[in-house]
Amino acid sequence: MDYLAEFGRKQGYPWPIAHSDSRVLETLHVTQQSTKVAFGSDGIIVYRARMARGGPEEWRELFAQLAESS
């Protein structure tokens, strides 16, 4: 199990966590560490939060909503 998958498991996150290269970060205009971005099933960004925002409970609610709408 890789580091990110293990981290997510320890945090109790039921969603996948991904690492991206600088080109993806540039395209998404990610300028701060710990920026969180979620995409809907159509590939459109449905959520964005920067450092110190978007804790685990907010993520759980978001992913429950995304699961219902897919």
N, CA, C, O and CB atoms as a CASP TS submission, in Angstrom:
PFRMAT TS
TARGET T0000
AUTHOR 0000-0000-0000
METHOD Language model
MODEL 1
PARENT N/A
ATOM      1  N   MET     1       0.868  -1.187   0.000  1.00  0.00           N
ATOM      2  CA  MET     1       0.000   0.000   0.000  1.00  0.00           C
ATOM      3  C   MET     1       0.904   1.237   0.000  1.00  0.00           C
ATOM      4  O   MET     1       1.842   1.316   0.793  1.00  0.00           O
ATOM      5  CB  MET     1      -0.982   0.006   1.251  1.00  0.00           C
ATOM      6  N   ASP     2       0.632   2.186  -0.871  1.00  0.00           N
ATOM      7  CA  ASP     2       1.485   3.362  -0.931  1.00  0.00           C
ATOM      8  C   ASP     2       1.168   4.341   0.202  1.00  0.00           C
ATOM      9  O   ASP     2       0.183   4.179   0.923  1.00  0.00           O
ATOM     10  CB  ASP     2       1.329   4.053  -2.281  1.00  0.00           C
ATOM     11  N   TYR     3       2.001   5.335   0.342  1.00  0.00           N
ATOM     12  CA  TYR     3       1.888   6.294   1.451  1.00  0.00           C
ATOM     13  C   TYR     3       0.531   6.984   1.486  1.00  0.00           C
ATOM     14  O   TYR     3      -0.086   7.078   2.548  1.00  0.00           O
ATOM     15  CB  TYR     3       2.984   7.341   1.348  1.00  0.00           C
ATOM     16  N   LEU     4       0.057   7.468   0.341  1.00  0.00           N
ATOM     17  CA  LEU     4      -1.210   8.206   0.325  1.00  0.00           C
ATOM     18  C   LEU     4      -2.390   7.305   0.669  1.00  0.00           C
ATOM     19  O   LEU     4      -3.290   7.719   1.400  1.00  0.00           O
ATOM     20  CB  LEU     4      -1.430   8.849  -1.043  1.00  0.00           C
ATOM     21  N   ALA     5      -2.397   6.088   0.156  1.00  0.00           N
ATOM     22  CA  ALA     5      -3.475   5.149   0.481  1.00  0.00           C
ATOM     23  C   ALA     5      -3.458   4.827   1.975  1.00  0.00           C
ATOM     24  O   ALA     5      -4.513   4.766   2.607  1.00  0.00           O
ATOM     25  CB  ALA     5      -3.340   3.849  -0.354  1.00  0.00           C
ATOM     26  N   GLU     6      -2.285   4.625   2.535  1.00  0.00           N
ATOM     27  CA  GLU     6      -2.162   4.337   3.970  1.00  0.00           C
ATOM     28  C   GLU     6      -2.610   5.541   4.801  1.00  0.00           C
ATOM     29  O   GLU     6      -3.308   5.376   5.801  1.00  0.00           O
ATOM     30  CB  GLU     6      -0.703   3.958   4.324  1.00  0.00           C
ATOM     31  N   PHE     7      -2.216   6.737   4.397  1.00  0.00           N
ATOM     32  CA  PHE     7      -2.640   7.950   5.096  1.00  0.00           C
ATOM     33  C   PHE     7      -4.159   8.059   5.089  1.00  0.00           C
ATOM     34  O   PHE     7      -4.772   8.306   6.128  1.00  0.00           O
ATOM     35  CB  PHE     7      -2.010   9.200   4.449  1.00  0.00           C
ATOM     36  N   GLY     8      -4.763   7.875   3.924  1.00  0.00           N
ATOM     37  CA  GLY     8      -6.217   7.946   3.808  1.00  0.00           C
ATOM     38  C   GLY     8      -6.910   6.918   4.675  1.00  0.00           C
ATOM     39  O   GLY     8      -7.919   7.217   5.313  1.00  0.00           O
ATOM     40  N   ARG     9      -6.372   5.701   4.704  1.00  0.00           N
ATOM     41  CA  ARG     9      -6.940   4.644   5.536  1.00  0.00           C
ATOM     42  C   ARG     9      -6.893   5.028   7.008  1.00  0.00           C
ATOM     43  O   ARG     9      -7.880   4.858   7.725  1.00  0.00           O
ATOM     44  CB  ARG     9      -6.196   3.326   5.310  1.00  0.00           C
ATOM     45  N   LYS    10      -5.755   5.543   7.463  1.00  0.00           N
ATOM     46  CA  LYS    10      -5.603   5.947   8.869  1.00  0.00           C
ATOM     47  C   LYS    10      -6.538   7.094   9.243  1.00  0.00           C
ATOM     48  O   LYS    10      -6.998   7.176  10.382  1.00  0.00           O
ATOM     49  CB  LYS    10      -4.161   6.354   9.143  1.00  0.00           C
ATOM     50  N   GLN    11      -6.818   7.980   8.284  1.00  0.00           N
ATOM     51  CA  GLN    11      -7.712   9.111   8.528  1.00  0.00           C
ATOM     52  C   GLN    11      -9.183   8.713   8.435  1.00  0.00           C
ATOM     53  O   GLN    11     -10.069   9.481   8.809  1.00  0.00           O
ATOM     54  CB  GLN    11      -7.421  10.227   7.542  1.00  0.00           C
ATOM     55  N   GLY    12      -9.430   7.515   7.937  1.00  0.00           N
ATOM     56  CA  GLY    12     -10.806   7.054   7.768  1.00  0.00           C
ATOM     57  C   GLY    12     -11.474   7.595   6.513  1.00  0.00           C
ATOM     58  O   GLY    12     -12.701   7.626   6.427  1.00  0.00           O
ATOM     59  N   TYR    13     -10.665   8.028   5.529  1.00  0.00           N
ATOM     60  CA  TYR    13     -11.219   8.561   4.284  1.00  0.00           C
ATOM     61  C   TYR    13     -11.639   7.401   3.379  1.00  0.00           C
ATOM     62  O   TYR    13     -10.815   6.537   3.080  1.00  0.00           O
ATOM     63  CB  TYR    13     -10.182   9.478   3.560  1.00  0.00           C
ATOM     64  N   PRO    14     -12.882   7.358   2.943  1.00  0.00           N
ATOM     65  CA  PRO    14     -13.316   6.283   2.049  1.00  0.00           C
ATOM     66  C   PRO    14     -13.044   6.584   0.574  1.00  0.00           C
ATOM     67  O   PRO    14     -13.353   5.760  -0.287  1.00  0.00           O
ATOM     68  CB  PRO    14     -14.790   6.023   2.244  1.00  0.00           C
ATOM     69  N   TRP    15     -12.473   7.744   0.271  1.00  0.00           N
ATOM     70  CA  TRP    15     -12.227   8.140  -1.118  1.00  0.00           C
ATOM     71  C   TRP    15     -10.747   8.013  -1.449  1.00  0.00           C
ATOM     72  O   TRP    15      -9.904   8.009  -0.552  1.00  0.00           O
ATOM     73  CB  TRP    15     -12.708   9.584  -1.368  1.00  0.00           C
ATOM     74  N   PRO    16     -10.430   7.909  -2.738  1.00  0.00           N
ATOM     75  CA  PRO    16      -9.021   7.821  -3.136  1.00  0.00           C
ATOM     76  C   PRO    16      -8.318   9.175  -3.008  1.00  0.00           C
ATOM     77  O   PRO    16      -8.931  10.229  -3.177  1.00  0.00           O
ATOM     78  CB  PRO    16      -8.908   7.307  -4.578  1.00  0.00           C
ATOM     79  N   ILE    17      -7.050   9.121  -2.713  1.00  0.00           N
ATOM     80  CA  ILE    17      -6.208  10.317  -2.635  1.00  0.00           C
ATOM     81  C   ILE    17      -5.148  10.160  -3.717  1.00  0.00           C
ATOM     82  O   ILE    17      -4.566   9.087  -3.875  1.00  0.00           O
ATOM     83  CB  ILE    17      -5.557  10.504  -1.190  1.00  0.00           C
ATOM     84  N   ALA    18      -4.903  11.218  -4.450  1.00  0.00           N
ATOM     85  CA  ALA    18      -3.957  11.134  -5.561  1.00  0.00           C
ATOM     86  C   ALA    18      -2.868  12.183  -5.429  1.00  0.00           C
ATOM     87  O   ALA    18      -3.067  13.244  -4.839  1.00  0.00           O
ATOM     88  CB  ALA    18      -4.681  11.298  -6.895  1.00  0.00           C
ATOM     89  N   HIS    19      -1.743  11.868  -5.977  1.00  0.00           N
ATOM     90  CA  HIS    19      -0.623  12.801  -6.074  1.00  0.00           C
ATOM     91  C   HIS    19      -0.539  13.208  -7.536  1.00  0.00           C
ATOM     92  O   HIS    19      -0.733  12.375  -8.421  1.00  0.00           O
ATOM     93  CB  HIS    19       0.739  12.161  -5.560  1.00  0.00           C
ATOM     94  N   SER    20      -0.257  14.460  -7.796  1.00  0.00           N
ATOM     95  CA  SER    20      -0.180  14.893  -9.194  1.00  0.00           C
ATOM     96  C   SER    20       1.123  15.634  -9.450  1.00  0.00           C
ATOM     97  O   SER    20       1.812  16.060  -8.523  1.00  0.00           O
ATOM     98  CB  SER    20      -1.381  15.789  -9.555  1.00  0.00           C
ATOM     99  N   ASP    21       1.438  15.774 -10.718  1.00  0.00           N
ATOM    100  CA  ASP    21       2.657  16.506 -11.062  1.00  0.00           C
ATOM    101  C   ASP    21       2.358  18.004 -11.198  1.00  0.00           C
ATOM    102  O   ASP    21       1.201  18.419 -11.127  1.00  0.00           O
ATOM    103  CB  ASP    21       3.269  15.956 -12.376  1.00  0.00           C
ATOM    104  N   SER    22       3.380  18.790 -11.389  1.00  0.00           N
ATOM    105  CA  SER    22       3.240  20.246 -11.393  1.00  0.00           C
ATOM    106  C   SER    22       2.368  20.758 -12.538  1.00  0.00           C
ATOM    107  O   SER    22       1.737  21.806 -12.401  1.00  0.00           O
ATOM    108  CB  SER    22       4.603  20.887 -11.474  1.00  0.00           C
ATOM    109  N   ARG    23       2.318  20.045 -13.662  1.00  0.00           N
ATOM    110  CA  ARG    23       1.480  20.501 -14.785  1.00  0.00           C
ATOM    111  C   ARG    23       0.002  20.453 -14.422  1.00  0.00           C
ATOM    112  O   ARG    23      -0.757  21.360 -14.763  1.00  0.00           O
ATOM    113  CB  ARG    23       1.739  19.643 -16.036  1.00  0.00           C
ATOM    114  N   VAL    24      -0.398  19.404 -13.738  1.00  0.00           N
ATOM    115  CA  VAL    24      -1.795  19.292 -13.315  1.00  0.00           C
ATOM    116  C   VAL    24      -2.116  20.387 -12.310  1.00  0.00           C
ATOM    117  O   VAL    24      -3.167  21.023 -12.390  1.00  0.00           O
ATOM    118  CB  VAL    24      -2.078  17.898 -12.705  1.00  0.00           C
ATOM    119  N   LEU    25      -1.207  20.605 -11.364  1.00  0.00           N
ATOM    120  CA  LEU    25      -1.419  21.656 -10.353  1.00  0.00           C
ATOM    121  C   LEU    25      -1.524  23.025 -11.008  1.00  0.00           C
ATOM    122  O   LEU    25      -2.365  23.835 -10.618  1.00  0.00           O
ATOM    123  CB  LEU    25      -0.275  21.656  -9.319  1.00  0.00           C
ATOM    124  N   GLU    26      -0.689  23.287 -11.989  1.00  0.00           N
ATOM    125  CA  GLU    26      -0.745  24.553 -12.723  1.00  0.00           C
ATOM    126  C   GLU    26      -2.081  24.718 -13.435  1.00  0.00           C
ATOM    127  O   GLU    26      -2.702  25.778 -13.366  1.00  0.00           O
ATOM    128  CB  GLU    26       0.400  24.634 -13.734  1.00  0.00           C
ATOM    129  N   THR    27      -2.516  23.671 -14.116  1.00  0.00           N
ATOM    130  CA  THR    27      -3.776  23.708 -14.860  1.00  0.00           C
ATOM    131  C   THR    27      -4.961  23.983 -13.940  1.00  0.00           C
ATOM    132  O   THR    27      -5.889  24.701 -14.313  1.00  0.00           O
ATOM    133  CB  THR    27      -3.991  22.391 -15.605  1.00  0.00           C
ATOM    134  N   LEU    28      -4.928  23.413 -12.739  1.00  0.00           N
ATOM    135  CA  LEU    28      -6.015  23.590 -11.775  1.00  0.00           C
ATOM    136  C   LEU    28      -5.848  24.840 -10.914  1.00  0.00           C
ATOM    137  O   LEU    28      -6.672  25.107 -10.039  1.00  0.00           O
ATOM    138  CB  LEU    28      -6.110  22.376 -10.884  1.00  0.00           C
ATOM    139  N   HIS    29      -4.791  25.603 -11.157  1.00  0.00           N
ATOM    140  CA  HIS    29      -4.495  26.822 -10.400  1.00  0.00           C
ATOM    141  C   HIS    29      -4.334  26.540  -8.906  1.00  0.00           C
ATOM    142  O   HIS    29      -4.821  27.293  -8.063  1.00  0.00           O
ATOM    143  CB  HIS    29      -5.600  27.854 -10.615  1.00  0.00           C
ATOM    144  N   VAL    30      -3.642  25.439  -8.592  1.00  0.00           N
ATOM    145  CA  VAL    30      -3.342  25.105  -7.204  1.00  0.00           C
ATOM    146  C   VAL    30      -2.053  25.817  -6.834  1.00  0.00           C
ATOM    147  O   VAL    30      -0.987  25.523  -7.376  1.00  0.00           O
ATOM    148  CB  VAL    30      -3.222  23.552  -6.990  1.00  0.00           C
ATOM    149  N   THR    31      -2.164  26.760  -5.899  1.00  0.00           N
ATOM    150  CA  THR    31      -1.004  27.566  -5.527  1.00  0.00           C
ATOM    151  C   THR    31      -0.595  27.361  -4.073  1.00  0.00           C
ATOM    152  O   THR    31       0.420  27.906  -3.638  1.00  0.00           O
ATOM    153  CB  THR    31      -1.292  29.029  -5.771  1.00  0.00           C
ATOM    154  N   GLN    32      -1.364  26.589  -3.318  1.00  0.00           N
ATOM    155  CA  GLN    32      -1.055  26.350  -1.912  1.00  0.00           C
ATOM    156  C   GLN    32      -1.040  24.861  -1.629  1.00  0.00           C
ATOM    157  O   GLN    32      -1.804  24.084  -2.203  1.00  0.00           O
ATOM    158  CB  GLN    32      -2.069  27.058  -1.001  1.00  0.00           C
ATOM    159  N   GLN    33      -0.146  24.488  -0.726  1.00  0.00           N
ATOM    160  CA  GLN    33      -0.138  23.107  -0.268  1.00  0.00           C
ATOM    161  C   GLN    33      -1.462  22.829   0.438  1.00  0.00           C
ATOM    162  O   GLN    33      -2.048  23.732   1.036  1.00  0.00           O
ATOM    163  CB  GLN    33       1.077  22.830   0.677  1.00  0.00           C
ATOM    164  N   SER    34      -1.925  21.616   0.375  1.00  0.00           N
ATOM    165  CA  SER    34      -3.154  21.172   1.024  1.00  0.00           C
ATOM    166  C   SER    34      -4.410  21.738   0.369  1.00  0.00           C
ATOM    167  O   SER    34      -5.442  21.873   1.028  1.00  0.00           O
ATOM    168  CB  SER    34      -3.129  21.558   2.476  1.00  0.00           C
ATOM    169  N   THR    35      -4.338  22.065  -0.899  1.00  0.00           N
ATOM    170  CA  THR    35      -5.539  22.445  -1.637  1.00  0.00           C
ATOM    171  C   THR    35      -6.310  21.174  -1.958  1.00  0.00           C
ATOM    172  O   THR    35      -5.730  20.183  -2.399  1.00  0.00           O
ATOM    173  CB  THR    35      -5.188  23.240  -2.944  1.00  0.00           C
ATOM    174  N   LYS    36      -7.597  21.207  -1.737  1.00  0.00           N
ATOM    175  CA  LYS    36      -8.443  20.052  -1.988  1.00  0.00           C
ATOM    176  C   LYS    36      -9.365  20.372  -3.164  1.00  0.00           C
ATOM    177  O   LYS    36     -10.012  21.419  -3.189  1.00  0.00           O
ATOM    178  CB  LYS    36      -9.265  19.668  -0.715  1.00  0.00           C
ATOM    179  N   VAL    37      -9.417  19.464  -4.136  1.00  0.00           N
ATOM    180  CA  VAL    37     -10.248  19.647  -5.313  1.00  0.00           C
ATOM    181  C   VAL    37     -11.022  18.354  -5.528  1.00  0.00           C
ATOM    182  O   VAL    37     -10.447  17.266  -5.495  1.00  0.00           O
ATOM    183  CB  VAL    37      -9.392  20.022  -6.573  1.00  0.00           C
ATOM    184  N   ALA    38     -12.334  18.478  -5.748  1.00  0.00           N
ATOM    185  CA  ALA    38     -13.163  17.312  -6.054  1.00  0.00           C
ATOM    186  C   ALA    38     -13.852  17.541  -7.385  1.00  0.00           C
ATOM    187  O   ALA    38     -14.261  18.657  -7.706  1.00  0.00           O
ATOM    188  CB  ALA    38     -14.206  17.045  -4.930  1.00  0.00           C
ATOM    189  N   PHE    39     -13.976  16.465  -8.158  1.00  0.00           N
ATOM    190  CA  PHE    39     -14.592  16.519  -9.477  1.00  0.00           C
ATOM    191  C   PHE    39     -15.870  15.700  -9.480  1.00  0.00           C
ATOM    192  O   PHE    39     -15.945  14.645  -8.850  1.00  0.00           O
ATOM    193  CB  PHE    39     -13.620  16.012 -10.561  1.00  0.00           C
ATOM    194  N   GLY    40     -16.866  16.188 -10.189  1.00  0.00           N
ATOM    195  CA  GLY    40     -18.079  15.415 -10.405  1.00  0.00           C
ATOM    196  C   GLY    40     -17.828  14.361 -11.468  1.00  0.00           C
ATOM    197  O   GLY    40     -16.755  14.329 -12.071  1.00  0.00           O
ATOM    198  N   SER    41     -18.808  13.501 -11.703  1.00  0.00           N
ATOM    199  CA  SER    41     -18.649  12.426 -12.687  1.00  0.00           C
ATOM    200  C   SER    41     -18.451  12.957 -14.104  1.00  0.00           C
ATOM    201  O   SER    41     -17.974  12.234 -14.979  1.00  0.00           O
ATOM    202  CB  SER    41     -19.858  11.510 -12.652  1.00  0.00           C
ATOM    203  N   ASP    42     -18.812  14.206 -14.331  1.00  0.00           N
ATOM    204  CA  ASP    42     -18.625  14.819 -15.651  1.00  0.00           C
ATOM    205  C   ASP    42     -17.258  15.489 -15.806  1.00  0.00           C
ATOM    206  O   ASP    42     -16.964  16.071 -16.851  1.00  0.00           O
ATOM    207  CB  ASP    42     -19.718  15.838 -15.901  1.00  0.00           C
ATOM    208  N   GLY    43     -16.414  15.407 -14.752  1.00  0.00           N
ATOM    209  CA  GLY    43     -15.079  15.997 -14.818  1.00  0.00           C
ATOM    210  C   GLY    43     -15.026  17.458 -14.438  1.00  0.00           C
ATOM    211  O   GLY    43     -13.959  18.070 -14.500  1.00  0.00           O
ATOM    212  N   ILE    44     -16.149  18.034 -14.046  1.00  0.00           N
ATOM    213  CA  ILE    44     -16.208  19.440 -13.651  1.00  0.00           C
ATOM    214  C   ILE    44     -15.873  19.559 -12.167  1.00  0.00           C
ATOM    215  O   ILE    44     -16.314  18.743 -11.358  1.00  0.00           O
ATOM    216  CB  ILE    44     -17.612  20.047 -13.951  1.00  0.00           C
ATOM    217  N   ILE    45     -15.092  20.576 -11.813  1.00  0.00           N
ATOM    218  CA  ILE    45     -14.762  20.812 -10.404  1.00  0.00           C
ATOM    219  C   ILE    45     -16.035  21.212  -9.669  1.00  0.00           C
ATOM    220  O   ILE    45     -16.719  22.159 -10.056  1.00  0.00           O
ATOM    221  CB  ILE    45     -13.659  21.917 -10.253  1.00  0.00           C
ATOM    222  N   VAL    46     -16.345  20.477  -8.603  1.00  0.00           N
ATOM    223  CA  VAL    46     -17.541  20.757  -7.814  1.00  0.00           C
ATOM    224  C   VAL    46     -17.205  21.279  -6.425  1.00  0.00           C
ATOM    225  O   VAL    46     -18.092  21.703  -5.685  1.00  0.00           O
ATOM    226  CB  VAL    46     -18.388  19.512  -7.699  1.00  0.00           C
ATOM    227  N   TYR    47     -15.915  21.246  -6.071  1.00  0.00           N
ATOM    228  CA  TYR    47     -15.503  21.681  -4.741  1.00  0.00           C
ATOM    229  C   TYR    47     -14.039  22.061  -4.781  1.00  0.00           C
ATOM    230  O   TYR    47     -13.229  21.389  -5.421  1.00  0.00           O
ATOM    231  CB  TYR    47     -15.756  20.579  -3.684  1.00  0.00           C
ATOM    232  N   ARG    48     -13.702  23.143  -4.094  1.00  0.00           N
ATOM    233  CA  ARG    48     -12.313  23.554  -3.952  1.00  0.00           C
ATOM    234  C   ARG    48     -12.153  24.217  -2.584  1.00  0.00           C
ATOM    235  O   ARG    48     -12.930  25.099  -2.220  1.00  0.00           O
ATOM    236  CB  ARG    48     -11.883  24.524  -5.110  1.00  0.00           C
ATOM    237  N   ALA    49     -11.151  23.792  -1.837  1.00  0.00           N
ATOM    238  CA  ALA    49     -10.859  24.394  -0.534  1.00  0.00           C
ATOM    239  C   ALA    49      -9.347  24.478  -0.380  1.00  0.00           C
ATOM    240  O   ALA    49      -8.607  23.603  -0.830  1.00  0.00           O
ATOM    241  CB  ALA    49     -11.500  23.570   0.640  1.00  0.00           C
ATOM    242  N   ARG    50      -8.919  25.530   0.252  1.00  0.00           N
ATOM    243  CA  ARG    50      -7.479  25.703   0.472  1.00  0.00           C
ATOM    244  C   ARG    50      -7.113  25.347   1.896  1.00  0.00           C
ATOM    245  O   ARG    50      -7.965  24.942   2.685  1.00  0.00           O
ATOM    246  CB  ARG    50      -7.047  27.141   0.161  1.00  0.00           C
ATOM    247  N   MET    51      -5.860  25.500   2.214  1.00  0.00           N
ATOM    248  CA  MET    51      -5.310  25.115   3.507  1.00  0.00           C
ATOM    249  C   MET    51      -6.208  25.528   4.678  1.00  0.00           C
ATOM    250  O   MET    51      -6.740  26.638   4.711  1.00  0.00           O
ATOM    251  CB  MET    51      -3.939  25.724   3.677  1.00  0.00           C
ATOM    252  N   ALA    52      -6.359  24.621   5.623  1.00  0.00           N
ATOM    253  CA  ALA    52      -7.107  24.826   6.866  1.00  0.00           C
ATOM    254  C   ALA    52      -8.614  24.872   6.650  1.00  0.00           C
ATOM    255  O   ALA    52      -9.351  25.225   7.571  1.00  0.00           O
ATOM    256  CB  ALA    52      -6.659  26.103   7.529  1.00  0.00           C
ATOM    257  N   ARG    53      -9.088  24.526   5.459  1.00  0.00           N
ATOM    258  CA  ARG    53     -10.526  24.444   5.198  1.00  0.00           C
ATOM    259  C   ARG    53     -10.839  23.059   4.664  1.00  0.00           C
ATOM    260  O   ARG    53      -9.965  22.376   4.130  1.00  0.00           O
ATOM    261  CB  ARG    53     -10.988  25.546   4.193  1.00  0.00           C
ATOM    262  N   GLY    54     -12.072  22.657   4.810  1.00  0.00           N
ATOM    263  CA  GLY    54     -12.490  21.386   4.220  1.00  0.00           C
ATOM    264  C   GLY    54     -12.021  20.182   4.993  1.00  0.00           C
ATOM    265  O   GLY    54     -11.296  19.343   4.459  1.00  0.00           O
ATOM    266  N   GLY    55     -12.425  20.083   6.247  1.00  0.00           N
ATOM    267  CA  GLY    55     -12.033  18.957   7.086  1.00  0.00           C
ATOM    268  C   GLY    55     -12.732  17.661   6.704  1.00  0.00           C
ATOM    269  O   GLY    55     -13.548  17.641   5.783  1.00  0.00           O
ATOM    270  N   PRO    56     -12.417  16.584   7.407  1.00  0.00           N
ATOM    271  CA  PRO    56     -12.945  15.255   7.075  1.00  0.00           C
ATOM    272  C   PRO    56     -14.470  15.179   7.004  1.00  0.00           C
ATOM    273  O   PRO    56     -15.005  14.525   6.109  1.00  0.00           O
ATOM    274  CB  PRO    56     -12.461  14.269   8.083  1.00  0.00           C
ATOM    275  N   GLU    57     -15.170  15.822   7.911  1.00  0.00           N
ATOM    276  CA  GLU    57     -16.632  15.743   7.897  1.00  0.00           C
ATOM    277  C   GLU    57     -17.200  16.436   6.659  1.00  0.00           C
ATOM    278  O   GLU    57     -18.159  15.950   6.059  1.00  0.00           O
ATOM    279  CB  GLU    57     -17.220  16.373   9.176  1.00  0.00           C
ATOM    280  N   GLU    58     -16.618  17.557   6.280  1.00  0.00           N
ATOM    281  CA  GLU    58     -17.060  18.254   5.065  1.00  0.00           C
ATOM    282  C   GLU    58     -16.835  17.374   3.837  1.00  0.00           C
ATOM    283  O   GLU    58     -17.674  17.327   2.937  1.00  0.00           O
ATOM    284  CB  GLU    58     -16.312  19.601   4.903  1.00  0.00           C
ATOM    285  N   TRP    59     -15.689  16.671   3.804  1.00  0.00           N
ATOM    286  CA  TRP    59     -15.385  15.774   2.694  1.00  0.00           C
ATOM    287  C   TRP    59     -16.372  14.616   2.652  1.00  0.00           C
ATOM    288  O   TRP    59     -16.844  14.241   1.579  1.00  0.00           O
ATOM    289  CB  TRP    59     -13.951  15.245   2.807  1.00  0.00           C
ATOM    290  N   ARG    60     -16.683  14.053   3.802  1.00  0.00           N
ATOM    291  CA  ARG    60     -17.643  12.940   3.834  1.00  0.00           C
ATOM    292  C   ARG    60     -18.996  13.380   3.274  1.00  0.00           C
ATOM    293  O   ARG    60     -19.611  12.659   2.488  1.00  0.00           O
ATOM    294  CB  ARG    60     -17.811  12.408   5.278  1.00  0.00           C
ATOM    295  N   GLU    61     -19.451  14.552   3.678  1.00  0.00           N
ATOM    296  CA  GLU    61     -20.723  15.071   3.172  1.00  0.00           C
ATOM    297  C   GLU    61     -20.659  15.291   1.657  1.00  0.00           C
ATOM    298  O   GLU    61     -21.589  14.933   0.933  1.00  0.00           O
ATOM    299  CB  GLU    61     -21.086  16.388   3.887  1.00  0.00           C
ATOM    300  N   LEU    62     -19.567  15.875   1.189  1.00  0.00           N
ATOM    301  CA  LEU    62     -19.405  16.129  -0.244  1.00  0.00           C
ATOM    302  C   LEU    62     -19.444  14.831  -1.032  1.00  0.00           C
ATOM    303  O   LEU    62     -20.148  14.737  -2.037  1.00  0.00           O
ATOM    304  CB  LEU    62     -18.092  16.868  -0.515  1.00  0.00           C
ATOM    305  N   PHE    63     -18.694  13.827  -0.585  1.00  0.00           N
ATOM    306  CA  PHE    63     -18.652  12.580  -1.320  1.00  0.00           C
ATOM    307  C   PHE    63     -19.976  11.830  -1.246  1.00  0.00           C
ATOM    308  O   PHE    63     -20.323  11.117  -2.187  1.00  0.00           O
ATOM    309  CB  PHE    63     -17.539  11.711  -0.796  1.00  0.00           C
ATOM    310  N   ALA    64     -20.714  11.970  -0.168  1.00  0.00           N
ATOM    311  CA  ALA    64     -22.049  11.375  -0.100  1.00  0.00           C
ATOM    312  C   ALA    64     -22.957  12.029  -1.143  1.00  0.00           C
ATOM    313  O   ALA    64     -23.731  11.345  -1.814  1.00  0.00           O
ATOM    314  CB  ALA    64     -22.651  11.530   1.326  1.00  0.00           C
ATOM    315  N   GLN    65     -22.860  13.349  -1.276  1.00  0.00           N
ATOM    316  CA  GLN    65     -23.660  14.066  -2.282  1.00  0.00           C
ATOM    317  C   GLN    65     -23.252  13.647  -3.697  1.00  0.00           C
ATOM    318  O   GLN    65     -24.107  13.442  -4.558  1.00  0.00           O
ATOM    319  CB  GLN    65     -23.497  15.598  -2.114  1.00  0.00           C
ATOM    320  N   LEU    66     -21.948  13.523  -3.929  1.00  0.00           N
ATOM    321  CA  LEU    66     -21.466  13.106  -5.256  1.00  0.00           C
ATOM    322  C   LEU    66     -21.929  11.691  -5.587  1.00  0.00           C
ATOM    323  O   LEU    66     -22.305  11.412  -6.726  1.00  0.00           O
ATOM    324  CB  LEU    66     -19.928  13.183  -5.320  1.00  0.00           C
ATOM    325  N   ALA    67     -21.905  10.805  -4.607  1.00  0.00           N
ATOM    326  CA  ALA    67     -22.348   9.433  -4.830  1.00  0.00           C
ATOM    327  C   ALA    67     -23.830   9.386  -5.165  1.00  0.00           C
ATOM    328  O   ALA    67     -24.253   8.597  -6.010  1.00  0.00           O
ATOM    329  CB  ALA    67     -22.060   8.573  -3.603  1.00  0.00           C
ATOM    330  N   GLU    68     -24.619  10.227  -4.508  1.00  0.00           N
ATOM    331  CA  GLU    68     -26.062  10.266  -4.779  1.00  0.00           C
ATOM    332  C   GLU    68     -26.354  10.782  -6.177  1.00  0.00           C
ATOM    333  O   GLU    68     -27.304  10.335  -6.820  1.00  0.00           O
ATOM    334  CB  GLU    68     -26.774  11.137  -3.749  1.00  0.00           C
ATOM    335  N   SER    69     -25.543  11.721  -6.652  1.00  0.00           N
ATOM    336  CA  SER    69     -25.819  12.354  -7.947  1.00  0.00           C
ATOM    337  C   SER    69     -25.236  11.593  -9.131  1.00  0.00           C
ATOM    338  O   SER    69     -25.520  11.927 -10.282  1.00  0.00           O
ATOM    339  CB  SER    69     -25.279  13.755  -7.951  1.00  0.00           C
ATOM    340  N   SER    70     -24.429  10.578  -8.863  1.00  0.00           N
ATOM    341  CA  SER    70     -23.819   9.842  -9.996  1.00  0.00           C
ATOM    342  C   SER    70     -24.645   8.679 -10.461  1.00  0.00           C
ATOM    343  O   SER    70     -24.255   7.980 -11.397  1.00  0.00           O
ATOM    344  CB  SER    70     -22.459   9.343  -9.620  1.00  0.00           C
TER
END
